[in-house]
Amino acid sequence: MAKQESLARNVTCSCGASGKATWTENENPAHANWQTGASAPNVSGPFEAIDEAPGEAARFRCNSCGELAELGRVQLVRD
C-alpha cells in the first residue's frame, strides 16, 4: 500500500500578505519520489491558485495586490 504524507509551504507576497498551502502526496514505490498522486493544494490567506497544478507545482496570485506569490520551502507536516 502506498504511503501518504501531508506537506505544506509558506506563501507570502511583497505587499505583506501571508498564508500557507497544504496538500497530500502518495509515495511512488517505482521511483521513490512523492510526485505521484499529489492533491490540489488548499491555501490560506488572500491567495488563489493560478493554474491546475497539483502539490508542489502549484503557483498562487495575491488577491490583495495581484502579484505572484513567493513560495517557501516544502515541509513535511507532522501531527
PASERO-880291 format. One record per residue: residue number from 1; residue in one letter; chain; x, y, z of N, C-alpha, C, O, CB in turn. Coordinates in steps of 0.2 Angstrom, whole numbers. Glycine has a CB too. Layout:
<mardos>
{pos=NUM | code=A | unit=A | n.east=X | n.north=Y | n.up=Z | ca.east=X | ca.north=Y | ca.up=Z | c.east=X | c.north=Y | c.up=Z | o.east=X | o.north=Y | o.up=Z | cb.east=X | cb.north=Y | cb.up=Z}
...
</mardos>
This chain:
<mardos>
{pos=1 | code=M | unit=A | n.east=4 | n.north=-6 | n.up=0 | ca.east=0 | ca.north=0 | ca.up=0 | c.east=4 | c.north=6 | c.up=0 | o.east=9 | o.north=7 | o.up=4 | cb.east=-5 | cb.north=0 | cb.up=6}
{pos=2 | code=A | unit=A | n.east=3 | n.north=11 | n.up=-4 | ca.east=7 | ca.north=17 | ca.up=-4 | c.east=6 | c.north=21 | c.up=2 | o.east=0 | o.north=22 | o.up=5 | cb.east=4 | cb.north=21 | cb.up=-11}
{pos=3 | code=K | unit=A | n.east=11 | n.north=24 | n.up=4 | ca.east=11 | ca.north=29 | ca.up=10 | c.east=9 | c.north=36 | c.up=8 | o.east=11 | o.north=38 | o.up=3 | cb.east=18 | cb.north=28 | cb.up=13}
{pos=4 | code=Q | unit=A | n.east=5 | n.north=39 | n.up=12 | ca.east=3 | ca.north=46 | ca.up=10 | c.east=6 | c.north=51 | c.up=16 | o.east=6 | o.north=49 | o.up=22 | cb.east=-5 | cb.north=46 | cb.up=10}
{pos=5 | code=E | unit=A | n.east=8 | n.north=56 | n.up=13 | ca.east=11 | ca.north=61 | ca.up=18 | c.east=8 | c.north=68 | c.up=17 | o.east=5 | o.north=69 | o.up=11 | cb.east=19 | cb.north=62 | cb.up=17}
{pos=6 | code=S | unit=A | n.east=7 | n.north=72 | n.up=22 | ca.east=5 | ca.north=79 | ca.up=21 | c.east=11 | c.north=84 | c.up=21 | o.east=15 | o.north=83 | o.up=25 | cb.east=0 | cb.north=81 | cb.up=28}
{pos=7 | code=L | unit=A | n.east=10 | n.north=88 | n.up=16 | ca.east=15 | ca.north=93 | ca.up=15 | c.east=13 | c.north=100 | c.up=15 | o.east=7 | o.north=101 | o.up=14 | cb.east=19 | cb.north=92 | cb.up=8}
{pos=8 | code=A | unit=A | n.east=17 | n.north=105 | n.up=17 | ca.east=15 | ca.north=112 | ca.up=17 | c.east=21 | c.north=117 | c.up=15 | o.east=26 | o.north=115 | o.up=15 | cb.east=12 | cb.north=114 | cb.up=24}
{pos=9 | code=R | unit=A | n.east=19 | n.north=123 | n.up=13 | ca.east=24 | ca.north=128 | ca.up=12 | c.east=21 | c.north=135 | c.up=13 | o.east=15 | o.north=135 | o.up=12 | cb.east=27 | cb.north=128 | cb.up=4}
{pos=10 | code=N | unit=A | n.east=25 | n.north=139 | n.up=16 | ca.east=23 | ca.north=146 | ca.up=17 | c.east=22 | c.north=150 | c.up=10 | o.east=26 | o.north=148 | o.up=6 | cb.east=27 | cb.north=150 | cb.up=21}
{pos=11 | code=V | unit=A | n.east=17 | n.north=154 | n.up=10 | ca.east=15 | ca.north=158 | ca.up=4 | c.east=15 | c.north=165 | c.up=6 | o.east=11 | o.north=167 | o.up=11 | cb.east=8 | cb.north=156 | cb.up=0}
{pos=12 | code=T | unit=A | n.east=19 | n.north=169 | n.up=3 | ca.east=20 | ca.north=176 | ca.up=5 | c.east=20 | c.north=181 | c.up=-1 | o.east=20 | o.north=178 | o.up=-7 | cb.east=26 | cb.north=178 | cb.up=9}
{pos=13 | code=C | unit=A | n.east=19 | n.north=187 | n.up=0 | ca.east=19 | ca.north=192 | ca.up=-5 | c.east=22 | c.north=198 | c.up=-3 | o.east=23 | o.north=200 | o.up=3 | cb.east=11 | cb.north=194 | cb.up=-7}
{pos=14 | code=S | unit=A | n.east=25 | n.north=202 | n.up=-8 | ca.east=29 | ca.north=208 | ca.up=-6 | c.east=25 | c.north=213 | c.up=-3 | o.east=27 | o.north=218 | o.up=0 | cb.east=32 | cb.north=210 | cb.up=-13}
{pos=15 | code=C | unit=A | n.east=18 | n.north=213 | n.up=-4 | ca.east=14 | ca.north=218 | ca.up=-1 | c.east=13 | c.north=216 | c.up=7 | o.east=9 | o.north=220 | o.up=10 | cb.east=7 | cb.north=218 | cb.up=-4}
{pos=16 | code=G | unit=A | n.east=15 | n.north=211 | n.up=9 | ca.east=15 | ca.north=209 | ca.up=16 | c.east=10 | c.north=203 | c.up=18 | o.east=9 | o.north=201 | o.up=23 | cb.east=13 | cb.north=215 | cb.up=20}
{pos=17 | code=A | unit=A | n.east=6 | n.north=201 | n.up=13 | ca.east=1 | ca.north=196 | ca.up=14 | c.east=5 | c.north=189 | c.up=15 | o.east=10 | o.north=188 | o.up=12 | cb.east=-4 | cb.north=195 | cb.up=8}
{pos=18 | code=S | unit=A | n.east=2 | n.north=185 | n.up=19 | ca.east=5 | ca.north=178 | ca.up=20 | c.east=-1 | c.north=173 | c.up=21 | o.east=-6 | o.north=175 | o.up=23 | cb.east=10 | cb.north=179 | cb.up=26}
{pos=19 | code=G | unit=A | n.east=1 | n.north=167 | n.up=20 | ca.east=-3 | ca.north=161 | ca.up=21 | c.east=1 | c.north=155 | c.up=21 | o.east=7 | o.north=155 | o.up=21 | cb.east=-9 | cb.north=161 | cb.up=16}
{pos=20 | code=K | unit=A | n.east=-3 | n.north=149 | n.up=20 | ca.east=0 | ca.north=143 | ca.up=20 | c.east=-3 | c.north=138 | c.up=15 | o.east=-9 | o.north=138 | o.up=15 | cb.east=1 | cb.north=140 | cb.up=27}
{pos=21 | code=A | unit=A | n.east=0 | n.north=135 | n.up=11 | ca.east=-3 | ca.north=130 | ca.up=6 | c.east=-1 | c.north=123 | c.up=9 | o.east=4 | o.north=121 | o.up=11 | cb.east=0 | cb.north=131 | cb.up=-1}
{pos=22 | code=T | unit=A | n.east=-6 | n.north=119 | n.up=9 | ca.east=-5 | ca.north=112 | ca.up=11 | c.east=-8 | c.north=107 | c.up=6 | o.east=-13 | o.north=109 | o.up=3 | cb.east=-9 | cb.north=111 | cb.up=18}
{pos=23 | code=W | unit=A | n.east=-5 | n.north=101 | n.up=6 | ca.east=-8 | ca.north=96 | ca.up=1 | c.east=-5 | c.north=89 | c.up=3 | o.east=-1 | o.north=89 | o.up=8 | cb.east=-6 | cb.north=97 | cb.up=-6}
{pos=24 | code=T | unit=A | n.east=-8 | n.north=84 | n.up=0 | ca.east=-5 | ca.north=77 | ca.up=2 | c.east=-2 | c.north=74 | c.up=-5 | o.east=-4 | o.north=76 | o.up=-10 | cb.east=-11 | cb.north=72 | cb.up=4}
{pos=25 | code=E | unit=A | n.east=3 | n.north=70 | n.up=-4 | ca.east=6 | ca.north=66 | ca.up=-9 | c.east=6 | c.north=59 | c.up=-8 | o.east=8 | o.north=57 | o.up=-2 | cb.east=13 | cb.north=69 | cb.up=-11}
{pos=26 | code=N | unit=A | n.east=6 | n.north=54 | n.up=-13 | ca.east=7 | ca.north=47 | ca.up=-12 | c.east=14 | c.north=45 | c.up=-14 | o.east=16 | o.north=48 | o.up=-19 | cb.east=1 | cb.north=43 | cb.up=-15}
{pos=27 | code=E | unit=A | n.east=17 | n.north=41 | n.up=-10 | ca.east=23 | ca.north=38 | ca.up=-12 | c.east=23 | c.north=34 | c.up=-19 | o.east=18 | o.north=30 | o.up=-19 | cb.east=26 | cb.north=34 | cb.up=-7}
{pos=28 | code=N | unit=A | n.east=27 | n.north=35 | n.up=-23 | ca.east=28 | ca.north=31 | ca.up=-29 | c.east=33 | c.north=26 | c.up=-28 | o.east=39 | o.north=27 | o.up=-29 | cb.east=29 | cb.north=35 | cb.up=-36}
{pos=29 | code=P | unit=A | n.east=32 | n.north=20 | n.up=-26 | ca.east=37 | ca.north=15 | ca.up=-25 | c.east=41 | c.north=13 | c.up=-31 | o.east=47 | o.north=11 | o.up=-30 | cb.east=33 | cb.north=8 | cb.up=-23}
{pos=30 | code=A | unit=A | n.east=39 | n.north=14 | n.up=-37 | ca.east=43 | ca.north=13 | ca.up=-43 | c.east=49 | c.north=18 | c.up=-44 | o.east=54 | o.north=16 | o.up=-46 | cb.east=39 | cb.north=12 | cb.up=-49}
{pos=31 | code=H | unit=A | n.east=48 | n.north=24 | n.up=-41 | ca.east=53 | ca.north=29 | ca.up=-42 | c.east=55 | c.north=32 | c.up=-36 | o.east=59 | o.north=37 | o.up=-36 | cb.east=49 | cb.north=35 | cb.up=-47}
{pos=32 | code=A | unit=A | n.east=53 | n.north=30 | n.up=-30 | ca.east=55 | ca.north=33 | ca.up=-24 | c.east=54 | c.north=40 | c.up=-23 | o.east=59 | o.north=44 | o.up=-21 | cb.east=62 | cb.north=31 | cb.up=-22}
{pos=33 | code=N | unit=A | n.east=49 | n.north=43 | n.up=-26 | ca.east=48 | ca.north=50 | ca.up=-25 | c.east=41 | c.north=52 | c.up=-23 | o.east=37 | o.north=47 | o.up=-23 | cb.east=50 | cb.north=54 | cb.up=-32}
{pos=34 | code=W | unit=A | n.east=39 | n.north=58 | n.up=-22 | ca.east=32 | ca.north=60 | ca.up=-20 | c.east=28 | c.north=64 | c.up=-25 | o.east=23 | o.north=67 | o.up=-23 | cb.east=33 | cb.north=64 | cb.up=-13}
{pos=35 | code=Q | unit=A | n.east=30 | n.north=63 | n.up=-31 | ca.east=26 | ca.north=67 | ca.up=-36 | c.east=20 | c.north=63 | c.up=-38 | o.east=16 | o.north=66 | o.up=-42 | cb.east=30 | cb.north=68 | cb.up=-42}
{pos=36 | code=T | unit=A | n.east=19 | n.north=57 | n.up=-37 | ca.east=13 | ca.north=53 | ca.up=-39 | c.east=7 | c.north=54 | c.up=-34 | o.east=7 | o.north=54 | o.up=-28 | cb.east=15 | cb.north=46 | cb.up=-39}
{pos=37 | code=G | unit=A | n.east=1 | n.north=56 | n.up=-37 | ca.east=-5 | ca.north=56 | ca.up=-33 | c.east=-5 | c.north=63 | c.up=-29 | o.east=-9 | o.north=62 | o.up=-24 | cb.east=-6 | cb.north=51 | cb.up=-29}
{pos=38 | code=A | unit=A | n.east=-2 | n.north=68 | n.up=-31 | ca.east=-2 | ca.north=74 | ca.up=-27 | c.east=-9 | c.north=77 | c.up=-27 | o.east=-12 | o.north=77 | o.up=-33 | cb.east=3 | cb.north=79 | cb.up=-29}
{pos=39 | code=S | unit=A | n.east=-12 | n.north=79 | n.up=-22 | ca.east=-19 | ca.north=83 | ca.up=-22 | c.east=-18 | c.north=90 | c.up=-24 | o.east=-12 | o.north=93 | o.up=-24 | cb.east=-22 | cb.north=82 | cb.up=-15}
{pos=40 | code=A | unit=A | n.east=-23 | n.north=93 | n.up=-26 | ca.east=-23 | ca.north=101 | ca.up=-27 | c.east=-22 | c.north=104 | c.up=-20 | o.east=-25 | o.north=102 | o.up=-15 | cb.east=-30 | cb.north=103 | cb.up=-30}
{pos=41 | code=P | unit=A | n.east=-18 | n.north=109 | n.up=-19 | ca.east=-17 | ca.north=112 | ca.up=-13 | c.east=-22 | c.north=116 | c.up=-10 | o.east=-26 | o.north=119 | o.up=-14 | cb.east=-10 | cb.north=116 | cb.up=-13}
{pos=42 | code=N | unit=A | n.east=-23 | n.north=116 | n.up=-4 | ca.east=-28 | ca.north=121 | ca.up=0 | c.east=-23 | c.north=127 | c.up=2 | o.east=-18 | o.north=126 | o.up=5 | cb.east=-32 | cb.north=118 | cb.up=6}
{pos=43 | code=V | unit=A | n.east=-25 | n.north=133 | n.up=1 | ca.east=-21 | ca.north=139 | ca.up=3 | c.east=-25 | c.north=143 | c.up=7 | o.east=-31 | o.north=145 | o.up=6 | cb.east=-19 | cb.north=142 | cb.up=-4}
{pos=44 | code=S | unit=A | n.east=-22 | n.north=146 | n.up=12 | ca.east=-25 | ca.north=150 | ca.up=17 | c.east=-22 | c.north=157 | c.up=15 | o.east=-17 | o.north=158 | o.up=12 | cb.east=-23 | cb.north=149 | cb.up=24}
{pos=45 | code=G | unit=A | n.east=-26 | n.north=162 | n.up=18 | ca.east=-23 | ca.north=169 | ca.up=16 | c.east=-27 | c.north=172 | c.up=10 | o.east=-31 | o.north=168 | o.up=7 | cb.east=-16 | cb.north=170 | cb.up=16}
{pos=46 | code=P | unit=A | n.east=-25 | n.north=178 | n.up=8 | ca.east=-28 | ca.north=181 | ca.up=2 | c.east=-25 | c.north=179 | c.up=-5 | o.east=-23 | o.north=183 | o.up=-9 | cb.east=-27 | cb.north=188 | cb.up=2}
{pos=47 | code=F | unit=A | n.east=-24 | n.north=172 | n.up=-6 | ca.east=-21 | ca.north=169 | ca.up=-12 | c.east=-26 | c.north=165 | c.up=-15 | o.east=-30 | o.north=162 | o.up=-13 | cb.east=-15 | cb.north=166 | cb.up=-10}
{pos=48 | code=E | unit=A | n.east=-25 | n.north=164 | n.up=-22 | ca.east=-29 | ca.north=160 | ca.up=-26 | c.east=-24 | c.north=156 | c.up=-31 | o.east=-19 | o.north=159 | o.up=-33 | cb.east=-34 | cb.north=163 | cb.up=-30}
{pos=49 | code=A | unit=A | n.east=-25 | n.north=150 | n.up=-32 | ca.east=-21 | ca.north=146 | ca.up=-37 | c.east=-22 | c.north=149 | c.up=-44 | o.east=-28 | o.north=151 | o.up=-46 | cb.east=-23 | cb.north=138 | cb.up=-37}
{pos=50 | code=I | unit=A | n.east=-17 | n.north=149 | n.up=-48 | ca.east=-17 | ca.north=152 | ca.up=-54 | c.east=-17 | c.north=147 | c.up=-60 | o.east=-17 | o.north=148 | o.up=-66 | cb.east=-12 | cb.north=157 | cb.up=-56}
{pos=51 | code=D | unit=A | n.east=-16 | n.north=141 | n.up=-58 | ca.east=-16 | ca.north=135 | ca.up=-63 | c.east=-19 | c.north=129 | c.up=-59 | o.east=-21 | o.north=129 | o.up=-53 | cb.east=-9 | cb.north=134 | cb.up=-65}
{pos=52 | code=E | unit=A | n.east=-20 | n.north=124 | n.up=-63 | ca.east=-22 | ca.north=117 | ca.up=-60 | c.east=-17 | c.north=113 | c.up=-58 | o.east=-19 | o.north=107 | o.up=-56 | cb.east=-27 | cb.north=114 | cb.up=-65}
{pos=53 | code=A | unit=A | n.east=-11 | n.north=115 | n.up=-57 | ca.east=-5 | ca.north=111 | ca.up=-55 | c.east=-7 | c.north=108 | c.up=-48 | o.east=-9 | o.north=111 | o.up=-43 | cb.east=1 | cb.north=114 | cb.up=-55}
{pos=54 | code=P | unit=A | n.east=-5 | n.north=101 | n.up=-47 | ca.east=-6 | ca.north=98 | ca.up=-40 | c.east=1 | c.north=100 | c.up=-36 | o.east=6 | o.north=101 | o.up=-38 | cb.east=-7 | cb.north=91 | cb.up=-41}
{pos=55 | code=G | unit=A | n.east=0 | n.north=99 | n.up=-29 | ca.east=5 | ca.north=99 | ca.up=-25 | c.east=10 | c.north=104 | c.up=-25 | o.east=9 | o.north=110 | o.up=-26 | cb.east=9 | cb.north=93 | cb.up=-25}
{pos=56 | code=E | unit=A | n.east=17 | n.north=102 | n.up=-25 | ca.east=22 | ca.north=107 | ca.up=-25 | c.east=23 | c.north=111 | c.up=-32 | o.east=25 | o.north=117 | o.up=-32 | cb.east=29 | cb.north=103 | cb.up=-25}
{pos=57 | code=A | unit=A | n.east=20 | n.north=109 | n.up=-37 | ca.east=20 | ca.north=113 | ca.up=-43 | c.east=15 | c.north=119 | c.up=-44 | o.east=16 | o.north=123 | o.up=-48 | cb.east=18 | cb.north=108 | cb.up=-49}
{pos=58 | code=A | unit=A | n.east=10 | n.north=119 | n.up=-39 | ca.east=5 | ca.north=125 | ca.up=-39 | c.east=8 | c.north=131 | c.up=-38 | o.east=13 | o.north=132 | o.up=-34 | cb.east=0 | cb.north=123 | cb.up=-34}
{pos=59 | code=R | unit=A | n.east=6 | n.north=136 | n.up=-42 | ca.east=8 | ca.north=143 | ca.up=-41 | c.east=1 | c.north=147 | c.up=-39 | o.east=-4 | o.north=145 | o.up=-40 | cb.east=11 | cb.north=146 | cb.up=-47}
{pos=60 | code=F | unit=A | n.east=3 | n.north=153 | n.up=-35 | ca.east=-3 | ca.north=157 | ca.up=-32 | c.east=-2 | c.north=164 | c.up=-34 | o.east=4 | o.north=167 | o.up=-35 | cb.east=-3 | cb.north=156 | cb.up=-25}
{pos=61 | code=R | unit=A | n.east=-8 | n.north=168 | n.up=-34 | ca.east=-8 | ca.north=175 | ca.up=-35 | c.east=-11 | c.north=178 | c.up=-29 | o.east=-16 | o.north=175 | o.up=-26 | cb.east=-12 | cb.north=177 | cb.up=-42}
{pos=62 | code=C | unit=A | n.east=-8 | n.north=184 | n.up=-27 | ca.east=-11 | ca.north=188 | ca.up=-21 | c.east=-17 | c.north=191 | c.up=-23 | o.east=-17 | o.north=195 | o.up=-28 | cb.east=-5 | cb.north=192 | cb.up=-18}
{pos=63 | code=N | unit=A | n.east=-23 | n.north=190 | n.up=-20 | ca.east=-29 | ca.north=194 | ca.up=-21 | c.east=-29 | c.north=201 | c.up=-19 | o.east=-33 | o.north=205 | o.up=-21 | cb.east=-35 | cb.north=190 | cb.up=-18}
{pos=64 | code=S | unit=A | n.east=-24 | n.north=203 | n.up=-14 | ca.east=-23 | ca.north=210 | ca.up=-12 | c.east=-20 | c.north=214 | c.up=-17 | o.east=-23 | o.north=220 | o.up=-18 | cb.east=-19 | cb.north=210 | cb.up=-5}
{pos=65 | code=C | unit=A | n.east=-15 | n.north=212 | n.up=-20 | ca.east=-11 | ca.north=217 | ca.up=-25 | c.east=-11 | c.north=214 | c.up=-32 | o.east=-9 | o.north=217 | o.up=-36 | cb.east=-4 | cb.north=218 | cb.up=-22}
{pos=66 | code=G | unit=A | n.east=-12 | n.north=207 | n.up=-33 | ca.east=-12 | ca.north=204 | ca.up=-40 | c.east=-5 | c.north=201 | c.up=-42 | o.east=-4 | o.north=199 | o.up=-47 | cb.east=-14 | cb.north=209 | cb.up=-45}
{pos=67 | code=E | unit=A | n.east=0 | n.north=202 | n.up=-37 | ca.east=7 | ca.north=199 | ca.up=-39 | c.east=7 | c.north=192 | c.up=-38 | o.east=3 | o.north=189 | o.up=-34 | cb.east=12 | cb.north=203 | cb.up=-35}
{pos=68 | code=L | unit=A | n.east=12 | n.north=189 | n.up=-41 | ca.east=13 | ca.north=182 | ca.up=-40 | c.east=16 | c.north=181 | c.up=-33 | o.east=20 | o.north=185 | o.up=-30 | cb.east=18 | cb.north=179 | cb.up=-45}
{pos=69 | code=A | unit=A | n.east=14 | n.north=176 | n.up=-29 | ca.east=16 | ca.north=174 | ca.up=-23 | c.east=23 | c.north=171 | c.up=-23 | o.east=25 | o.north=168 | o.up=-27 | cb.east=11 | cb.north=169 | cb.up=-19}
{pos=70 | code=E | unit=A | n.east=27 | n.north=173 | n.up=-17 | ca.east=33 | ca.north=170 | ca.up=-16 | c.east=32 | c.north=163 | c.up=-12 | o.east=28 | o.north=163 | o.up=-7 | cb.east=38 | cb.north=174 | cb.up=-12}
{pos=71 | code=L | unit=A | n.east=35 | n.north=158 | n.up=-14 | ca.east=34 | ca.north=151 | ca.up=-11 | c.east=40 | c.north=149 | c.up=-7 | o.east=45 | o.north=149 | o.up=-9 | cb.east=32 | cb.north=146 | cb.up=-16}
{pos=72 | code=G | unit=A | n.east=38 | n.north=147 | n.up=-1 | ca.east=43 | ca.north=145 | ca.up=4 | c.east=45 | c.north=137 | c.up=3 | o.east=42 | o.north=134 | o.up=-2 | cb.east=41 | cb.north=146 | cb.up=11}
{pos=73 | code=R | unit=A | n.east=50 | n.north=135 | n.up=7 | ca.east=52 | ca.north=128 | ca.up=6 | c.east=47 | c.north=123 | c.up=8 | o.east=43 | o.north=124 | o.up=12 | cb.east=58 | cb.north=127 | cb.up=11}
{pos=74 | code=V | unit=A | n.east=46 | n.north=118 | n.up=4 | ca.east=41 | ca.north=112 | ca.up=6 | c.east=43 | c.north=109 | c.up=12 | o.east=49 | o.north=107 | o.up=13 | cb.east=41 | cb.north=107 | cb.up=0}
{pos=75 | code=Q | unit=A | n.east=39 | n.north=108 | n.up=17 | ca.east=40 | ca.north=105 | ca.up=23 | c.east=35 | c.north=99 | c.up=24 | o.east=29 | o.north=99 | o.up=23 | cb.east=39 | cb.north=110 | cb.up=29}
{pos=76 | code=L | unit=A | n.east=37 | n.north=94 | n.up=27 | ca.east=33 | ca.north=88 | ca.up=29 | c.east=29 | c.north=90 | c.up=36 | o.east=32 | o.north=93 | o.up=40 | cb.east=38 | cb.north=82 | cb.up=31}
{pos=77 | code=V | unit=A | n.east=23 | n.north=89 | n.up=36 | ca.east=18 | ca.north=91 | ca.up=41 | c.east=18 | c.north=85 | c.up=46 | o.east=16 | o.north=79 | o.up=44 | cb.east=11 | cb.north=93 | cb.up=39}
{pos=78 | code=R | unit=A | n.east=20 | n.north=86 | n.up=52 | ca.east=19 | ca.north=81 | ca.up=57 | c.east=13 | c.north=83 | c.up=62 | o.east=13 | o.north=88 | o.up=65 | cb.east=26 | cb.north=80 | cb.up=61}
{pos=79 | code=D | unit=A | n.east=9 | n.north=78 | n.up=63 | ca.east=3 | ca.north=79 | ca.up=68 | c.east=5 | c.north=78 | c.up=75 | o.east=1 | o.north=79 | o.up=79 | cb.east=-3 | cb.north=75 | cb.up=66}
</mardos>
